[in-house]
């Protein structure tokens, strides 16, 4: 389990899903809302072994997000 309370496989799927939505619809606000809404940080995704292909999209979206 990660600090967000999810197992690594769940986080890998979560990250793949939100990154795919952002790629298809250019909607970084969706990524930010999903991450903050579930209390997940980029560090949680890194620890879970999320693919760099997905992490890069998520990092880019989170970079411009206001801190919550």
Secondary structure, DSSP 8 states (H G I E B T S, - for coil): --TTS--HHHHHHHHHHHHHHHHHH--HHHHHHHHHHTT--HHHHHHTT--HHHHHHHHHHHHTS---
